[in-house]
């Protein structure tokens, strides 16, 4: 089949090129519209306790789905000055008319919104949409704010945070593209030694990425996709397309040299060998990314959908566009050489033969320290603090990050994300016993040293009986038409206690407090807790409850694909274990660098104190496929030689010689592409690029050069063992197809 594909690509080369050219012309106008079609967020789930508590707040107490905070400072007035409050009110005079604004709470109405030193205050603006959707309202809101002489204003809150993520993600992508293409071209020139050969993978990669982005745009017509797929699609699309093109082009040059310039035959044999390996390799990468589609979170599903699109177009380009280009270029593949390149080396000589034989001569002496080294790199992951993102993943020059830092400095780390303790009653909340139970919960919070202030319909600053009486009085006045604000904190069926803490939502103290609150069992009431800490804990718990299912799917499906390709029971298992080692090493680096802040100065960020929850998930699914990519190409060459000679050690040495340099070069391109995203301002993208680059580097060097030959030497002929029942089930045939 694959040899036939090469023959067809040669025969219909101009038709194939014309079809790709028309497709590119059609999608080019779409590309600038892709960022606007994507959404920010997708990190939340409606099936968590925090989401259920939020639903009660909105249904019973009229809480807005999201809020913006406008922070005010003045050198002319103190925050308690009537003139200050007048200026604040005038600044918001047009805000109430902005579509989507549901409520405005001024600092004059809530003294808790004024800082202790009296030089800062903030107003709360309720919005009719959730934070991920409400980020579209932020520009209109900021335009409606009226500047006031002597008053400085900053806008914070989740919608502003998501708006700035979209802005900086597009900026990161443009910067990465500027960095990637010239460096990738230089690397390809170094690998191939000629301009024509180097341009082949880059041209195929650029065409593939263009069609990937256009397909993602079309996919947004039927489902929501996250803005983060832009960076990943470009990173993965260019990396995979260049990888596959590199393998195919290198094999073509080898076949061309061996055949004395037979272009049709060389393309046919190339597609029957390298082309087949590309398709199976693409299947393993696709399986890894399909694992992300098993998650409930839109963000992860988006990456999975985009990944499938990337793999599909990259593979299609490598087996259709590339052979057509090679057919046109023909024997001119090495034109415009910048250095002399060696012809394919003898099977028994060369660096990779010497290295593999040296490793196989002392397999235990190589295997044990190499395993220890990789396990040592992965060890920091044992102390990982898995959490969800907040404003600290943004660079400090963005407005929402600056406003966040101002709130933390003036009010404390927990001001922007308090605990919302929702207390529901099966009947009327306003009974002495149930209000007393609400009081007890509030008093417990007020006495907690981690809590800085508490807001409740039954204020814990009063004695229990007085506080309950005050709640009844407020309710009575409210029913008489006197505005008391009781509706913000209680209804006939539910009450909320708002507790502000002294630490960030992802701190250990906040997580411990959440566990204590959820363990409460006040008489006659049910407790649900919302807030930043609750959302983080619930999202991480749900995500990692689903992670084992994704791992099982990816591992089992990959094993079956490799079993079919290599007709071996042990080789796929060994490949999976090798992959796990390089992935664990990259996990350890995430903790050491991004959680603990090592190398933060060189990489341009501040240590987060946590590992963003989705990173290990995405990296597993992406890296499992990418690492298997190189395993497929290496073992394909080894299997070809083993089928030819039946000599395991010779097959390993020859396979390493024929593919080692190409695999290392392909990995270099992926490292360059992924490494370009280390320049990103969003720490999440920076960490993803760093983790992928490190894992691919380790996989293509330490794992492929040392672990693979040592383990294959130790296993010997067991590498190729296949039980008799499987001999009858699996299709029979050599890995390398014969030319028809």
Buried (B, 14 or more C-beta within 10 A) or exposed (E): EBBBBBBBBBBBBEEBBEBBEEBBEEBEEBBEEBBEBBBBBBBBBEEBBBBBBBBBBEEBBEBBBBBBBBBBBBEEBBBBEEEBBEBBBEBBEBBEEBEBBBBBBBBBEBEBBBBEEEBBBBBBBBBBBBBBBBBBBBEEBBEBBBEBEEBEBBBBBBBBBBBBBBBBBBBBBEBBEEBBBEBBBEBBBEBBBBBBBBBBBBBBBBBBBBBBBBBBBEBBEEEBBBBBBBBBBBBBBBBBBBBBBBBBBBBBBBBBEEEEEBBBBBBBBBBBBBBBBBBBBBBBBBBBBBBBBBBBBBBBBBBBBBBBBBBBBBBBBBBBBBBBBBBBBBEEBBEEBEEEEEEBBEBEEBEBBEBBBEBBEEBEEBBEEBBEBBEEBBBBBEEBBBBBBBBBBBBEEBBBBBBBBBBBEBBBBBBBBBBBBBBBBEEEBBBEEBBBBBBBBBBBBBEBEBBBBBBBBBBBEBEBEEBBBBBBEBBEEBEEEEEBEBBBBBBEBBBBBBBBBBBBBBBEBBBEBBEEBBEBEBEBBBBBBBBBBBBBBBBBBBBEEBBEEBBEBBBEBBBEBBBBBBBBBBBBBBBBEBBBBBBBBBBBBBBBBBBBBBBBEEBBBEBBBBBBBBBBBBBBBBBBBBBBBBBBBBBBBBBBBBBBEEEBBBBBBBBBBBBBBBBBBBBBBBBBBBBBBBBBBBBBBBBBBBBBBBBBBBBBBBBBBBBBBBBBBEBEEEBBBBEEEEEEEBEEEEBBBEBE
